[in-house]
């Protein structure tokens, strides 16, 4: 078996591209997790991704949650999903969209989704006045995983995505703008009609997660059930309780979702879950 630490010398780096665009720069070659086989990294071969976890591989909980289709099956890759990094020695910085967030006095970046991505998701909370913002792509136009039969209305521009947008943070690390983010209002005055149902369905199908079933009800309507919350959109509709009873509204949206608990009554346990989720 090949050694697990295959760090390259200082004069060697590997530029990893996704959909033809720079995704990151790494200092080690990709290896098959089980055998340690070193894969070609000279640009002579392309790899098709499979079973990719959005958690960075450097967090030991998910050391190999990224695979390549090889020999007709999904093969885990040692080290998992690589960290976003740009090395100006090996990348022409004028060729990429880079947002300068290095001024710690004017930049506020807060980790979000920590329980799921272990600090890999960051939220920029300060205003940015930079021409690079004009290059931010449309979320749906840049979802190059393709459309699917169960979401016929979502047809992304699969083969011509916009170049990615990077940011350099105050600590010198880099981040990649998540172009899939779509914000919607969900207030007491203007609640989201479907409670996020369409997003839940779309993201779950695309991620091909376990804990997802589909069936057709006796009325002929398609029904979908999600049994986990691993890196997918979550339904934000709550069952009536003493906190929301006065503002509840009835929706007839075709994609409306409902969150169900193991206990069907409005117990304090349910309220605790709601409050934790909202934080």
Helices and strands as residue ranges (DSSP letters): E 14-18, E 21-26, E 49-50, G 60-62, E 67-70, E 73-76, G 93-95, E 97-101, E 109-112, H 114-117, E 121-124, G 131-135, G 140-142, E 165-169, E 174-176, H 197-207, E 212-216, E 222-226, G 245-247, H 268-278
